[in-house]
Amino acid sequence: MSDLKYIILDKIKQNIVCENLEVNNKSHLHQHHAQSPKNNNSHFEVIISSAELKKLKTIDAHKKIYAILSEEMKNIIHSLEIKIN
């Protein structure tokens, strides 16, 4: 498993109260795409259960997660899929 997965998990857990959090590295599904970075740390899925986020509009909940991961989004992550339960 990638270290970035654990960085994502830790950063979200430190900033959002969540009942359940799952982070999946989906980079292997995009290796054949021309624009996809070939670093195996480019595409992630975040599945989160959080009463805190459920109180927000979807766009605001996503913005909050993107803000938490801003450095990773600028420098490493090409795509972040967010599912809020």
MMTF fields as JSON, N, C-alpha, C and O atoms, coordinates in Angstrom:
{
  "mmtfVersion": "1.0.0",
  "mmtfProducer": "UNKNOWN",
  "numBonds": 339,
  "numAtoms": 340,
  "numGroups": 85,
  "numChains": 1,
  "numModels": 1,
  "chainsPerModel": [1],
  "groupsPerChain": [85],
  "chainIdList": ["A"],
  "bondAtomList": [4, 2, 8, 6, 12, 10, 16, 14, 20, 18, 24, 22, 28, 26, 32, 30, 36, 34, 40, 38, 44, 42, 48, 46, 52, 50, 56, 54, 60, 58, 64, 62, 68, 66, 72, 70, 76, 74, 80, 78, 84, 82, 88, 86, 92, 90, 96, 94, 100, 98, 104, 102, 108, 106, 112, 110, 116, 114, 120, 118, 124, 122, 128, 126, 132, 130, 136, 134, 140, 138, 144, 142, 148, 146, 152, 150, 156, 154, 160, 158, 164, 162, 168, 166, 172, 170, 176, 174, 180, 178, 184, 182, 188, 186, 192, 190, 196, 194, 200, 198, 204, 202, 208, 206, 212, 210, 216, 214, 220, 218, 224, 222, 228, 226, 232, 230, 236, 234, 240, 238, 244, 242, 248, 246, 252, 250, 256, 254, 260, 258, 264, 262, 268, 266, 272, 270, 276, 274, 280, 278, 284, 282, 288, 286, 292, 290, 296, 294, 300, 298, 304, 302, 308, 306, 312, 310, 316, 314, 320, 318, 324, 322, 328, 326, 332, 330, 336, 334],
  "bondOrderList": [1, 1, 1, 1, 1, 1, 1, 1, 1, 1, 1, 1, 1, 1, 1, 1, 1, 1, 1, 1, 1, 1, 1, 1, 1, 1, 1, 1, 1, 1, 1, 1, 1, 1, 1, 1, 1, 1, 1, 1, 1, 1, 1, 1, 1, 1, 1, 1, 1, 1, 1, 1, 1, 1, 1, 1, 1, 1, 1, 1, 1, 1, 1, 1, 1, 1, 1, 1, 1, 1, 1, 1, 1, 1, 1, 1, 1, 1, 1, 1, 1, 1, 1, 1],
  "groupList": [{"groupName": "MET", "atomNameList": ["N", "CA", "C", "O"], "elementList": ["N", "C", "C", "O"], "formalChargeList": [0, 0, 0, 0], "bondAtomList": [1, 0, 2, 1, 3, 2], "bondOrderList": [1, 1, 2], "singleLetterCode": "M", "chemCompType": "L-PEPTIDE LINKING"}, {"groupName": "SER", "atomNameList": ["N", "CA", "C", "O"], "elementList": ["N", "C", "C", "O"], "formalChargeList": [0, 0, 0, 0], "bondAtomList": [1, 0, 2, 1, 3, 2], "bondOrderList": [1, 1, 2], "singleLetterCode": "S", "chemCompType": "L-PEPTIDE LINKING"}, {"groupName": "ASP", "atomNameList": ["N", "CA", "C", "O"], "elementList": ["N", "C", "C", "O"], "formalChargeList": [0, 0, 0, 0], "bondAtomList": [1, 0, 2, 1, 3, 2], "bondOrderList": [1, 1, 2], "singleLetterCode": "D", "chemCompType": "L-PEPTIDE LINKING"}, {"groupName": "LEU", "atomNameList": ["N", "CA", "C", "O"], "elementList": ["N", "C", "C", "O"], "formalChargeList": [0, 0, 0, 0], "bondAtomList": [1, 0, 2, 1, 3, 2], "bondOrderList": [1, 1, 2], "singleLetterCode": "L", "chemCompType": "L-PEPTIDE LINKING"}, {"groupName": "LYS", "atomNameList": ["N", "CA", "C", "O"], "elementList": ["N", "C", "C", "O"], "formalChargeList": [0, 0, 0, 0], "bondAtomList": [1, 0, 2, 1, 3, 2], "bondOrderList": [1, 1, 2], "singleLetterCode": "K", "chemCompType": "L-PEPTIDE LINKING"}, {"groupName": "TYR", "atomNameList": ["N", "CA", "C", "O"], "elementList": ["N", "C", "C", "O"], "formalChargeList": [0, 0, 0, 0], "bondAtomList": [1, 0, 2, 1, 3, 2], "bondOrderList": [1, 1, 2], "singleLetterCode": "Y", "chemCompType": "L-PEPTIDE LINKING"}, {"groupName": "ILE", "atomNameList": ["N", "CA", "C", "O"], "elementList": ["N", "C", "C", "O"], "formalChargeList": [0, 0, 0, 0], "bondAtomList": [1, 0, 2, 1, 3, 2], "bondOrderList": [1, 1, 2], "singleLetterCode": "I", "chemCompType": "L-PEPTIDE LINKING"}, {"groupName": "GLN", "atomNameList": ["N", "CA", "C", "O"], "elementList": ["N", "C", "C", "O"], "formalChargeList": [0, 0, 0, 0], "bondAtomList": [1, 0, 2, 1, 3, 2], "bondOrderList": [1, 1, 2], "singleLetterCode": "Q", "chemCompType": "L-PEPTIDE LINKING"}, {"groupName": "ASN", "atomNameList": ["N", "CA", "C", "O"], "elementList": ["N", "C", "C", "O"], "formalChargeList": [0, 0, 0, 0], "bondAtomList": [1, 0, 2, 1, 3, 2], "bondOrderList": [1, 1, 2], "singleLetterCode": "N", "chemCompType": "L-PEPTIDE LINKING"}, {"groupName": "VAL", "atomNameList": ["N", "CA", "C", "O"], "elementList": ["N", "C", "C", "O"], "formalChargeList": [0, 0, 0, 0], "bondAtomList": [1, 0, 2, 1, 3, 2], "bondOrderList": [1, 1, 2], "singleLetterCode": "V", "chemCompType": "L-PEPTIDE LINKING"}, {"groupName": "CYS", "atomNameList": ["N", "CA", "C", "O"], "elementList": ["N", "C", "C", "O"], "formalChargeList": [0, 0, 0, 0], "bondAtomList": [1, 0, 2, 1, 3, 2], "bondOrderList": [1, 1, 2], "singleLetterCode": "C", "chemCompType": "L-PEPTIDE LINKING"}, {"groupName": "GLU", "atomNameList": ["N", "CA", "C", "O"], "elementList": ["N", "C", "C", "O"], "formalChargeList": [0, 0, 0, 0], "bondAtomList": [1, 0, 2, 1, 3, 2], "bondOrderList": [1, 1, 2], "singleLetterCode": "E", "chemCompType": "L-PEPTIDE LINKING"}, {"groupName": "HIS", "atomNameList": ["N", "CA", "C", "O"], "elementList": ["N", "C", "C", "O"], "formalChargeList": [0, 0, 0, 0], "bondAtomList": [1, 0, 2, 1, 3, 2], "bondOrderList": [1, 1, 2], "singleLetterCode": "H", "chemCompType": "L-PEPTIDE LINKING"}, {"groupName": "ALA", "atomNameList": ["N", "CA", "C", "O"], "elementList": ["N", "C", "C", "O"], "formalChargeList": [0, 0, 0, 0], "bondAtomList": [1, 0, 2, 1, 3, 2], "bondOrderList": [1, 1, 2], "singleLetterCode": "A", "chemCompType": "L-PEPTIDE LINKING"}, {"groupName": "PRO", "atomNameList": ["N", "CA", "C", "O"], "elementList": ["N", "C", "C", "O"], "formalChargeList": [0, 0, 0, 0], "bondAtomList": [1, 0, 2, 1, 3, 2], "bondOrderList": [1, 1, 2], "singleLetterCode": "P", "chemCompType": "L-PEPTIDE LINKING"}, {"groupName": "PHE", "atomNameList": ["N", "CA", "C", "O"], "elementList": ["N", "C", "C", "O"], "formalChargeList": [0, 0, 0, 0], "bondAtomList": [1, 0, 2, 1, 3, 2], "bondOrderList": [1, 1, 2], "singleLetterCode": "F", "chemCompType": "L-PEPTIDE LINKING"}, {"groupName": "THR", "atomNameList": ["N", "CA", "C", "O"], "elementList": ["N", "C", "C", "O"], "formalChargeList": [0, 0, 0, 0], "bondAtomList": [1, 0, 2, 1, 3, 2], "bondOrderList": [1, 1, 2], "singleLetterCode": "T", "chemCompType": "L-PEPTIDE LINKING"}],
  "groupTypeList": [0, 1, 2, 3, 4, 5, 6, 6, 3, 2, 4, 6, 4, 7, 8, 6, 9, 10, 11, 8, 3, 11, 9, 8, 8, 4, 1, 12, 3, 12, 7, 12, 12, 13, 7, 1, 14, 4, 8, 8, 8, 1, 12, 15, 11, 9, 6, 6, 1, 1, 13, 11, 3, 4, 4, 3, 4, 16, 6, 2, 13, 12, 4, 4, 6, 5, 13, 6, 3, 1, 11, 11, 0, 4, 8, 6, 6, 12, 1, 3, 11, 6, 4, 6, 8],
  "groupIdList": [1, 2, 3, 4, 5, 6, 7, 8, 9, 10, 11, 12, 13, 14, 15, 16, 17, 18, 19, 20, 21, 22, 23, 24, 25, 26, 27, 28, 29, 30, 31, 32, 33, 34, 35, 36, 37, 38, 39, 40, 41, 42, 43, 44, 45, 46, 47, 48, 49, 50, 51, 52, 53, 54, 55, 56, 57, 58, 59, 60, 61, 62, 63, 64, 65, 66, 67, 68, 69, 70, 71, 72, 73, 74, 75, 76, 77, 78, 79, 80, 81, 82, 83, 84, 85],
  "secStructList": [7, 7, 2, 2, 2, 2, 2, 2, 2, 2, 2, 2, 2, 2, 2, 1, 7, 7, 1, 3, 3, 3, 3, 3, 3, 7, 4, 4, 4, 4, 6, 6, 1, 6, 6, 1, 7, 1, 1, 1, 7, 1, 3, 3, 3, 3, 3, 3, 3, 7, 2, 2, 2, 2, 6, 1, 7, 2, 2, 2, 2, 2, 2, 2, 2, 2, 2, 2, 6, 2, 2, 2, 2, 2, 2, 6, 7, 1, 3, 3, 3, 3, 3, 3, 7],
  "xCoordList": [0.833, 0.0, 0.874, 1.995, 0.332, 1.133, 1.125, 0.147, 2.234, 2.322, 1.333, 0.815, 1.064, 0.138, -1.256, -1.964, -1.649, -2.948, -3.033, -4.055, -1.979, -1.983, -1.882, -2.405, -1.223, -1.192, -2.598, -3.03, -3.313, -4.691, -5.573, -6.322, -5.484, -6.262, -5.99, -6.92, -4.717, -4.34, -4.817, -5.347, -4.632, -5.017, -6.531, -6.991, -7.288, -8.744, -9.182, -10.006, -8.642, -9.009, -8.657, -9.359, -7.59, -7.174, -8.088, -8.113, -8.836, -9.606, -11.116, -11.864, -11.557, -12.996, -13.37, -12.701, -14.44, -14.96, -15.693, -16.659, -15.227, -15.867, -16.11, -15.316, -17.21, -17.561, -16.838, -16.502, -16.605, -15.916, -15.168, -15.663, -13.975, -13.176, -12.4, -11.713, -12.522, -11.813, -11.135, -11.751, -9.89, -9.163, -8.631, -7.94, -8.967, -8.528, -7.675, -8.04, -6.541, -5.675, -6.159, -6.101, -6.636, -7.164, -6.257, -6.678, -5.028, -4.081, -3.88, -3.724, -3.881, -3.651, -4.713, -4.458, -5.892, -6.968, -6.761, -7.457, -5.803, -5.615, -4.223, -3.877, -3.437, -2.071, -1.988, -1.009, -2.996, -2.981, -3.421, -3.296, -3.931, -4.363, -3.139, -2.182, -3.181, -2.039, -1.693, -0.515, -2.69, -2.457, -2.214, -1.922, -2.332, -2.187, -0.715, 0.095, -0.367, 1.01, 1.318, 0.43, 2.518, 2.894, 3.557, 4.518, 3.037, 3.667, 2.931, 3.368, 1.841, 1.025, 0.475, 0.078, 0.456, -0.127, -0.921, -0.836, -1.686, -2.336, -3.851, -4.443, -4.482, -5.943, -6.395, -6.027, -7.199, -7.673, -9.168, -9.772, -9.755, -11.166, -11.248, -10.598, -12.039, -12.279, -13.754, -14.631, -14.015, -15.383, -15.459, -14.752, -16.307, -16.345, -17.77, -18.675, -17.958, -19.221, -18.959, -18.158, -19.644, -19.412, -20.664, -21.161, -21.161, -22.316, -21.949, -22.773, -20.705, -20.21, -20.332, -20.79, -19.926, -19.991, -21.41, -21.771, -22.221, -23.605, -24.417, -25.415, -23.997, -24.685, -24.404, -25.138, -23.336, -22.925, -23.538, -23.926, -23.621, -23.956, -22.823, -21.681, -23.132, -22.135, -20.907, -19.78, -21.108, -19.982, -19.104, -17.88, -19.717, -18.952, -18.191, -17.077, -18.784, -18.099, -16.88, -15.812, -17.05, -15.933, -14.836, -13.65, -15.242, -14.259, -13.452, -12.249, -14.118, -13.426, -12.354, -11.235, -12.691, -11.72, -10.588, -9.42, -10.921, -9.876, -8.943, -7.736, -9.489, -8.656, -7.704, -6.537, -8.193, -7.358, -6.202, -5.091, -6.475, -5.471, -4.861, -4.394, -4.86, -4.439, -3.012, -2.768, -2.084, -0.697, -0.594, 0.085, -1.269, -1.243, -1.936, -1.508, -3.013, -3.726, -2.869, -2.931, -2.079, -1.214, -0.05, 0.353, 0.481, 1.757, 1.731, 2.618, 0.731, 0.788, -0.492, -0.459, -1.622, -2.887, -3.428, -3.555, -3.739, -4.302, -5.836, -6.501, -6.377, -7.828, -8.221, -7.594, -9.277, -9.785, -11.287, -12.012, -11.755, -13.186, -13.664, -13.093, -14.703, -15.192, -16.629, -17.501, -16.851, -18.192, -18.505, -17.791, -19.573, -19.956, -21.238, -22.261, -21.152, -22.312, -22.933, -23.918],
  "yCoordList": [-1.186, 0.0, 1.245, 1.251, 2.273, 3.493, 4.29, 4.289, 4.966, 5.851, 6.999, 7.487, 7.436, 8.545, 8.196, 9.061, 6.956, 6.517, 6.819, 7.311, 6.53, 6.744, 8.225, 8.655, 8.994, 10.451, 11.017, 11.846, 10.566, 11.012, 10.627, 11.457, 9.374, 8.911, 9.768, 10.237, 9.968, 10.731, 12.174, 12.693, 12.821, 14.232, 14.414, 15.348, 13.521, 13.628, 13.346, 14.078, 12.293, 11.948, 13.062, 13.252, 13.791, 14.88, 16.103, 16.952, 16.19, 17.406, 17.226, 18.203, 15.995, 15.728, 14.581, 13.548, 14.775, 13.685, 12.741, 13.129, 11.503, 10.555, 9.219, 8.77, 8.618, 7.316, 6.205, 5.167, 6.433, 5.452, 6.199, 7.182, 5.716, 6.341, 5.269, 4.447, 5.291, 4.331, 5.114, 5.982, 4.806, 5.428, 4.305, 3.398, 4.387, 3.383, 4.025, 5.051, 3.412, 3.863, 3.203, 1.98, 4.011, 3.503, 3.848, 3.809, 4.181, 4.593, 3.517, 3.826, 2.265, 1.17, 1.109, 0.567, 1.656, 1.661, 2.713, 2.706, 3.618, 4.751, 4.787, 5.762, 3.758, 3.743, 3.881, 4.417, 3.407, 3.451, 4.806, 5.038, 5.699, 7.02, 7.889, 7.926, 8.571, 9.39, 10.489, 10.764, 11.116, 12.241, 11.816, 12.656, 10.543, 10.07, 9.99, 9.414, 10.565, 10.42, 8.939, 8.176, 8.543, 7.131, 6.858, 6.093, 7.486, 7.356, 6.409, 6.23, 5.804, 4.904, 5.566, 4.879, 6.877, 7.653, 8.826, 9.942, 8.572, 9.686, 9.724, 10.802, 8.591, 8.513, 7.829, 6.688, 8.552, 8.003, 8.165, 9.081, 7.253, 7.288, 7.418, 6.666, 8.364, 8.543, 8.25, 8.882, 7.286, 6.962, 7.297, 6.706, 8.235, 8.738, 8.809, 9.275, 8.341, 8.508, 9.528, 9.297, 10.658, 11.734, 12.58, 13.172, 12.623, 13.487, 14.942, 15.735, 15.279, 16.653, 17.052, 18.152, 16.169, 16.478, 16.401, 17.145, 15.507, 15.369, 16.646, 16.89, 17.453, 18.713, 19.778, 20.759, 19.571, 20.548, 20.208, 19.066, 21.204, 20.938, 20.084, 20.18, 19.272, 18.375, 19.144, 18.728, 20.248, 21.03, 21.543, 21.569, 21.95, 22.453, 21.33, 21.542, 20.148, 18.998, 18.622, 18.329, 18.632, 18.32, 19.376, 19.048, 20.643, 21.725, 21.561, 21.822, 21.129, 20.93, 19.845, 20.013, 18.752, 17.663, 18.125, 17.851, 18.821, 19.333, 20.298, 20.294, 21.116, 22.057, 21.306, 21.678, 20.262, 19.453, 18.82, 18.698, 18.424, 17.741, 18.675, 18.21, 19.961, 20.935, 20.704, 20.797, 20.41, 20.19, 18.959, 18.983, 17.893, 16.664, 16.865, 16.314, 17.66, 17.928, 18.752, 18.554, 19.665, 20.501, 19.709, 19.93, 18.79, 18.192, 16.722, 16.272, 15.961, 14.516, 13.96, 13.293, 14.236, 13.618, 14.258, 15.479, 13.415, 13.864, 13.855, 14.699, 12.884, 12.734, 12.229, 11.323, 12.839, 12.427, 12.261, 13.231, 11.034, 10.735, 10.686, 9.966, 11.447, 11.542, 11.026, 11.466, 10.08, 9.56, 9.774, 9.276, 10.515, 10.818, 10.061, 10.207, 9.251, 8.458, 9.065, 8.539],
  "zCoordList": [0.0, 0.0, 0.0, 0.509, -0.575, -0.694, 0.604, 1.352, 0.848, 2.007, 1.878, 2.883, 0.65, 0.435, 0.94, 1.455, 0.797, 1.315, 2.813, 3.291, 3.537, 4.991, 5.345, 6.373, 4.515, 4.717, 4.565, 5.366, 3.53, 3.301, 4.486, 5.001, 4.918, 6.068, 7.302, 7.957, 7.612, 8.813, 8.758, 9.74, 7.612, 7.501, 7.649, 8.305, 7.037, 7.149, 8.582, 9.13, 9.196, 10.577, 11.56, 12.553, 11.298, 12.182, 12.061, 12.952, 10.958, 10.695, 10.613, 10.639, 10.515, 10.389, 11.324, 11.354, 12.081, 12.899, 11.955, 11.297, 11.896, 10.986, 11.689, 12.516, 11.337, 11.888, 11.132, 11.704, 9.856, 9.024, 7.924, 7.372, 7.621, 6.575, 5.838, 6.444, 4.526, 3.68, 2.55, 1.931, 2.295, 1.192, 0.301, 0.764, -0.98, -1.945, -3.022, -3.596, -3.286, -4.37, -5.652, -5.789, -6.59, -7.854, -9.036, -10.192, -8.729, -9.767, -10.82, -12.001, -10.407, -11.342, -12.442, -13.518, -12.181, -13.179, -14.263, -15.278, -14.052, -14.953, -15.588, -16.255, -15.394, -15.907, -17.421, -17.941, -18.126, -19.589, -20.152, -21.355, -19.306, -19.777, -20.086, -19.312, -21.202, -21.637, -20.638, -20.414, -20.037, -19.125, -17.682, -16.831, -17.404, -16.028, -15.626, -16.352, -14.475, -13.989, -13.758, -13.378, -13.976, -13.854, -12.494, -12.411, -11.435, -10.122, -9.18, -8.043, -9.61, -8.804, -7.535, -6.594, -7.516, -6.41, -6.969, -6.458, -8.01, -8.697, -8.556, -8.614, -8.375, -8.344, -7.052, -6.772, -6.275, -5.01, -4.868, -5.426, -4.104, -3.753, -2.23, -1.505, -1.756, -0.328, -0.08, -0.668, 0.795, 1.202, 2.692, 3.508, 3.027, 4.4, 4.919, 4.227, 6.147, 6.868, 7.96, 8.866, 7.864, 8.816, 8.977, 8.019, 10.201, 10.485, 10.238, 9.781, 10.545, 10.326, 8.855, 8.547, 7.952, 6.52, 5.987, 5.075, 6.545, 6.084, 6.337, 5.658, 7.304, 7.601, 6.546, 6.426, 5.787, 4.772, 3.421, 3.175, 2.549, 1.155, 0.579, 1.029, -0.391, -0.979, -1.444, -1.175, -2.13, -2.642, -1.502, -1.628, -0.398, 0.743, 1.452, 1.931, 1.516, 2.113, 1.27, 1.806, -0.051, -0.95, -0.823, -0.777, -0.768, -0.617, 0.664, 0.689, 1.721, 2.998, 2.864, 3.349, 2.216, 2.023, 1.115, 1.394, 0.033, -0.863, -0.136, -0.378, 0.744, 1.503, 2.434, 2.562, 3.075, 3.967, 3.192, 3.706, 1.964, 1.142, 0.093, -0.947, 0.35, -0.66, -1.169, -2.372, -0.285, -0.719, -1.615, -2.642, -1.221, -2.014, -3.365, -4.38, -3.366, -4.613, -5.567, -6.781, -5.038, -5.881, -6.47, -7.612, -5.676, -6.039, -6.442, -7.168, -5.987, -6.223, -6.827, -7.862, -6.179, -6.576, -7.856, -7.954, -8.822, -10.093, -10.031, -10.631, -9.294, -9.223, -7.833, -7.284, -7.278, -5.976, -6.083, -6.304, -5.926, -5.943, -4.492, -3.673, -4.176, -2.8, -2.736, -3.485, -1.818, -1.565, -0.091, 0.779, 0.187, 1.566, 1.897, 1.228, 2.944, 3.384, 4.618, 5.135]
}
